[in-house]
Amino acid sequence: DYCMVAAGCNFGVFHKWGESLWFPTIHEVARPEGSWPHIDERFLEGRRRHILEEYAAIQKLNDKSATILVVGAGFIGVEWITELEHFFPNLKLTIIDALPQCLGPLPERAAAYCSRYMQRKGIKEFYNLKYNAKDPEFYKGI
């Protein structure tokens, strides 16, 4: 099993309306064609329902000890994968980045500290590696 999380993405370039989990779908004409048309995220209750649905989906992955790959080890990717580890301890977690270390723009000491934390938590890390969904060898390497 794989659940792909493209950290740092805030606009869904592959969706007609730019739909993204990170931002509420607020345009009324976009909702019927979205991935969650039953939720009206223009209101707090709709956003709350959506968050609870996503939590339940991740909980199902946790229940079956699924493998999660987070693409992007910047601020958002590192935050996301460490929160997944904290709240869903049965997930098998991997994070990758095309850069040589996590937290790209931060000092090397900060990146090393973060990397040690993720290692202690059992999060697999791969750097200098670009995501390539169409290459079967990519998945064998991680």
Beta strands, then each sheet from edge to edge (+ up, - down):
strand 1: 2-6
strand 2: 67-71
strand 3: 92-96
strand 4: 124-126
sheet 1: 1+ 2+ 3+ 4+
end
